[in-house]
């Protein structure tokens, strides 16, 4: 069980690293990362990433401290429908012009996420 949790944590961290690598060359000055792994968010936001034994988490810290503003936000898994759909493909997918179906899921995620914040 502990190995499963650690593996999931490491995979989520790797996904965040890959996302940061993708957006850095586009010269964004602000990036928001919505992640459904509360433990990863806490690790990053509380400054423990730089001393983590997990390489991917230390990499997140390196990207986080570059010359841009990165905000990590926890979202419930239920508010992450697009990730649930494309995540089953086990590959990185970049949606530059998402279909109506994906846009609808994104809108539902945003609405659900905003509703979620209202009750926190």
Residue pairs with C-beta under 8 A, 6 or more apart in sequence:
8 37
9 37
9 39
9 40
9 54
10 54
10 56
12 35
12 37
12 40
13 40
13 54
13 56
13 57
13 59
13 60
14 56
16 33
16 35
16 40
16 56
16 60
17 56
17 59
17 60
17 63
18 92
19 33
20 31
20 33
20 60
20 63
20 64
20 70
21 63
22 94
23 31
24 63
24 66
24 68
28 68
29 68
29 69
30 68
30 69
30 70
30 71
31 68
31 69
31 70
31 71
32 70
32 71
32 72
32 73
33 70
33 71
33 72
33 73
34 73
34 74
34 75
34 79
34 80
34 113
35 41
35 72
35 73
35 74
35 75
36 74
36 75
36 76
36 77
36 79
36 80
36 83
37 74
38 74
40 57
41 72
41 73
41 74
42 48
43 49
43 52
43 57
44 57
44 60
44 61
44 64
44 72
45 72
49 57
49 58
49 60
49 61
49 64
50 58
50 61
52 58
52 61
63 70
64 70
75 109
75 113
75 116
76 112
76 113
76 116
77 84
78 112
79 109
79 112
79 113
79 116
80 109
81 105
81 108
81 109
82 102
82 105
82 106
82 109
85 102
85 105
86 93
86 95
95 102
98 106
